[in-house]
Amino acid sequence: MLLAAILSSAAGFVDAVGFIHLGGYFVSFMSGNSTRGGTALAEGNWTGFALAFGLVAAFLTGVVSASILRRIVPSRKRMAVLLYVTAALTSAVVLFNLGLGGWLAPAIMALAMGAENVIFERDGEVSIGLTYMTGTLVKMGQHIANALTGGEKRLWLRYLTLWLSLTTGSIVGGFSYLALDLNALWIAVGVLVLAVVFNGWLRLNPPRPPATRVVL
């Protein structure tokens, strides 16, 4: 969960940077882009329509390519996807600094965010969504209801942690963009490098299952 929180904060950071840079379009929240694209079409705004659905296509490309990567690497699948996301985001900010970013840097940012959602996968399905919080808030609400009606008392805190991580990342990302423009992405790259190191540490030091108490 700590690794997931780190990655969610990075996703919120990147999405805030992309949102301000693109004037109200997202690089990780594809529900928002789908709505923006639909309303742009209704208004005859073909540029907005193309931008919104271009970002959706880039995000989907990230999901597909990262999923294929997980299938072809023989081991350390999570690490492979983490490195892929880090490399993609690094290439986006490098292209921007070379003056070659234009529409390409935001597209690569969306690709990286799509790929990030494949980091936590179980039985071919995403087990923890990192860049979107609607489902997370629904699960949190359900577990709060369970806690209030005699169920597990603390499980909802996991989902609260993810939401707070993404929200905090977006706040920091917004202020960072205003100060650094797209160079703020170097901060997100640093967080992803931290995630790579932490993931390697987790592999060498896997969490121990809670001790089972025997009642005699």
Contacts in CASP RR format, 6 or more apart in sequence:
PFRMAT RR
TARGET T0000
AUTHOR 0000-0000-0000
METHOD contacts of the structure
MODEL  1
MLLAAILSSAAGFVDAVGFIHLGGYFVSFMSGNSTRGGTALAEGNWTGFA
LAFGLVAAFLTGVVSASILRRIVPSRKRMAVLLYVTAALTSAVVLFNLGL
GGWLAPAIMALAMGAENVIFERDGEVSIGLTYMTGTLVKMGQHIANALTG
GEKRLWLRYLTLWLSLTTGSIVGGFSYLALDLNALWIAVGVLVLAVVFNG
WLRLNPPRPPATRVVL
1 158 0 8 1.000
1 161 0 8 1.000
2 198 0 8 1.000
3 195 0 8 1.000
3 198 0 8 1.000
3 199 0 8 1.000
3 202 0 8 1.000
4 120 0 8 1.000
4 128 0 8 1.000
4 130 0 8 1.000
4 162 0 8 1.000
4 165 0 8 1.000
5 161 0 8 1.000
5 162 0 8 1.000
5 165 0 8 1.000
6 165 0 8 1.000
6 191 0 8 1.000
6 194 0 8 1.000
6 195 0 8 1.000
6 198 0 8 1.000
7 116 0 8 1.000
7 119 0 8 1.000
7 130 0 8 1.000
7 192 0 8 1.000
7 195 0 8 1.000
8 130 0 8 1.000
8 131 0 8 1.000
8 162 0 8 1.000
8 165 0 8 1.000
8 166 0 8 1.000
9 165 0 8 1.000
9 166 0 8 1.000
9 168 0 8 1.000
9 169 0 8 1.000
9 172 0 8 1.000
9 191 0 8 1.000
10 116 0 8 1.000
10 169 0 8 1.000
10 188 0 8 1.000
10 191 0 8 1.000
10 192 0 8 1.000
10 195 0 8 1.000
11 28 0 8 1.000
11 113 0 8 1.000
11 116 0 8 1.000
11 130 0 8 1.000
11 131 0 8 1.000
11 166 0 8 1.000
12 28 0 8 1.000
12 131 0 8 1.000
12 166 0 8 1.000
12 167 0 8 1.000
12 169 0 8 1.000
12 170 0 8 1.000
12 173 0 8 1.000
13 169 0 8 1.000
13 170 0 8 1.000
13 172 0 8 1.000
13 173 0 8 1.000
13 174 0 8 1.000
13 176 0 8 1.000
13 184 0 8 1.000
13 187 0 8 1.000
13 188 0 8 1.000
13 191 0 8 1.000
14 27 0 8 1.000
14 28 0 8 1.000
14 89 0 8 1.000
14 109 0 8 1.000
14 112 0 8 1.000
14 113 0 8 1.000
14 173 0 8 1.000
14 185 0 8 1.000
14 188 0 8 1.000
15 26 0 8 1.000
15 27 0 8 1.000
15 28 0 8 1.000
15 29 0 8 1.000
15 113 0 8 1.000
15 131 0 8 1.000
15 170 0 8 1.000
16 169 0 8 1.000
16 170 0 8 1.000
16 171 0 8 1.000
16 172 0 8 1.000
16 173 0 8 1.000
16 174 0 8 1.000
16 177 0 8 1.000
17 27 0 8 1.000
17 109 0 8 1.000
17 173 0 8 1.000
17 174 0 8 1.000
17 176 0 8 1.000
17 177 0 8 1.000
17 182 0 8 1.000
17 184 0 8 1.000
17 185 0 8 1.000
17 188 0 8 1.000
18 25 0 8 1.000
18 26 0 8 1.000
18 27 0 8 1.000
18 106 0 8 1.000
18 109 0 8 1.000
18 177 0 8 1.000
19 25 0 8 1.000
19 26 0 8 1.000
19 27 0 8 1.000
20 174 0 8 1.000
20 177 0 8 1.000
20 178 0 8 1.000
21 106 0 8 1.000
21 177 0 8 1.000
21 181 0 8 1.000
21 182 0 8 1.000
22 51 0 8 1.000
22 55 0 8 1.000
22 106 0 8 1.000
24 36 0 8 1.000
25 33 0 8 1.000
25 36 0 8 1.000
25 48 0 8 1.000
25 51 0 8 1.000
25 52 0 8 1.000
25 55 0 8 1.000
25 106 0 8 1.000
26 32 0 8 1.000
26 33 0 8 1.000
26 55 0 8 1.000
27 55 0 8 1.000
27 59 0 8 1.000
27 106 0 8 1.000
27 109 0 8 1.000
27 110 0 8 1.000
27 113 0 8 1.000
28 59 0 8 1.000
28 110 0 8 1.000
28 113 0 8 1.000
28 114 0 8 1.000
28 116 0 8 1.000
28 131 0 8 1.000
28 132 0 8 1.000
29 131 0 8 1.000
29 132 0 8 1.000
30 55 0 8 1.000
30 56 0 8 1.000
30 59 0 8 1.000
30 132 0 8 1.000
31 132 0 8 1.000
31 134 0 8 1.000
33 52 0 8 1.000
33 53 0 8 1.000
33 55 0 8 1.000
33 56 0 8 1.000
34 52 0 8 1.000
34 53 0 8 1.000
34 56 0 8 1.000
36 48 0 8 1.000
36 52 0 8 1.000
37 48 0 8 1.000
37 49 0 8 1.000
37 52 0 8 1.000
37 53 0 8 1.000
38 49 0 8 1.000
38 52 0 8 1.000
40 46 0 8 1.000
40 47 0 8 1.000
40 48 0 8 1.000
40 49 0 8 1.000
40 51 0 8 1.000
40 52 0 8 1.000
41 49 0 8 1.000
51 103 0 8 1.000
54 107 0 8 1.000
54 110 0 8 1.000
55 106 0 8 1.000
55 107 0 8 1.000
55 110 0 8 1.000
56 110 0 8 1.000
58 107 0 8 1.000
58 108 0 8 1.000
58 110 0 8 1.000
58 111 0 8 1.000
59 110 0 8 1.000
59 111 0 8 1.000
59 113 0 8 1.000
59 114 0 8 1.000
60 114 0 8 1.000
61 111 0 8 1.000
62 110 0 8 1.000
62 111 0 8 1.000
62 112 0 8 1.000
62 114 0 8 1.000
62 115 0 8 1.000
62 118 0 8 1.000
63 114 0 8 1.000
63 115 0 8 1.000
63 117 0 8 1.000
63 118 0 8 1.000
65 84 0 8 1.000
65 111 0 8 1.000
65 115 0 8 1.000
66 81 0 8 1.000
66 84 0 8 1.000
66 85 0 8 1.000
66 114 0 8 1.000
66 115 0 8 1.000
66 116 0 8 1.000
66 117 0 8 1.000
66 118 0 8 1.000
66 119 0 8 1.000
67 118 0 8 1.000
67 121 0 8 1.000
69 77 0 8 1.000
69 80 0 8 1.000
69 81 0 8 1.000
69 84 0 8 1.000
69 118 0 8 1.000
70 77 0 8 1.000
70 80 0 8 1.000
70 81 0 8 1.000
70 118 0 8 1.000
70 121 0 8 1.000
73 80 0 8 1.000
76 203 0 8 1.000
77 121 0 8 1.000
78 119 0 8 1.000
78 120 0 8 1.000
78 199 0 8 1.000
79 196 0 8 1.000
79 199 0 8 1.000
79 200 0 8 1.000
79 203 0 8 1.000
81 115 0 8 1.000
81 116 0 8 1.000
81 118 0 8 1.000
81 119 0 8 1.000
82 119 0 8 1.000
82 192 0 8 1.000
82 195 0 8 1.000
82 196 0 8 1.000
82 199 0 8 1.000
83 196 0 8 1.000
84 115 0 8 1.000
85 112 0 8 1.000
85 115 0 8 1.000
85 116 0 8 1.000
85 119 0 8 1.000
85 192 0 8 1.000
86 189 0 8 1.000
86 192 0 8 1.000
86 193 0 8 1.000
86 196 0 8 1.000
88 108 0 8 1.000
88 111 0 8 1.000
88 112 0 8 1.000
88 115 0 8 1.000
89 108 0 8 1.000
89 109 0 8 1.000
89 112 0 8 1.000
89 185 0 8 1.000
89 188 0 8 1.000
89 189 0 8 1.000
89 192 0 8 1.000
90 189 0 8 1.000
91 108 0 8 1.000
92 101 0 8 1.000
92 104 0 8 1.000
92 105 0 8 1.000
92 106 0 8 1.000
92 108 0 8 1.000
92 109 0 8 1.000
92 112 0 8 1.000
92 182 0 8 1.000
92 185 0 8 1.000
93 105 0 8 1.000
93 182 0 8 1.000
93 183 0 8 1.000
93 185 0 8 1.000
93 186 0 8 1.000
93 189 0 8 1.000
95 101 0 8 1.000
95 102 0 8 1.000
95 104 0 8 1.000
95 105 0 8 1.000
95 108 0 8 1.000
96 102 0 8 1.000
96 105 0 8 1.000
96 181 0 8 1.000
96 182 0 8 1.000
96 183 0 8 1.000
96 185 0 8 1.000
97 183 0 8 1.000
105 182 0 8 1.000
109 185 0 8 1.000
113 131 0 8 1.000
114 131 0 8 1.000
116 130 0 8 1.000
116 131 0 8 1.000
117 126 0 8 1.000
117 129 0 8 1.000
117 130 0 8 1.000
117 131 0 8 1.000
117 132 0 8 1.000
118 126 0 8 1.000
119 128 0 8 1.000
119 130 0 8 1.000
120 126 0 8 1.000
120 127 0 8 1.000
120 128 0 8 1.000
120 129 0 8 1.000
120 130 0 8 1.000
121 127 0 8 1.000
128 162 0 8 1.000
129 136 0 8 1.000
129 162 0 8 1.000
130 162 0 8 1.000
130 166 0 8 1.000
131 166 0 8 1.000
133 162 0 8 1.000
133 163 0 8 1.000
133 166 0 8 1.000
136 159 0 8 1.000
136 162 0 8 1.000
136 163 0 8 1.000
137 159 0 8 1.000
137 163 0 8 1.000
139 156 0 8 1.000
139 159 0 8 1.000
140 156 0 8 1.000
140 159 0 8 1.000
140 160 0 8 1.000
140 163 0 8 1.000
141 156 0 8 1.000
141 159 0 8 1.000
143 152 0 8 1.000
143 155 0 8 1.000
143 156 0 8 1.000
143 159 0 8 1.000
144 156 0 8 1.000
146 152 0 8 1.000
146 155 0 8 1.000
146 156 0 8 1.000
147 153 0 8 1.000
147 154 0 8 1.000
147 155 0 8 1.000
147 156 0 8 1.000
172 187 0 8 1.000
173 184 0 8 1.000
173 187 0 8 1.000
174 184 0 8 1.000
176 184 0 8 1.000
176 187 0 8 1.000
177 184 0 8 1.000
180 186 0 8 1.000
END
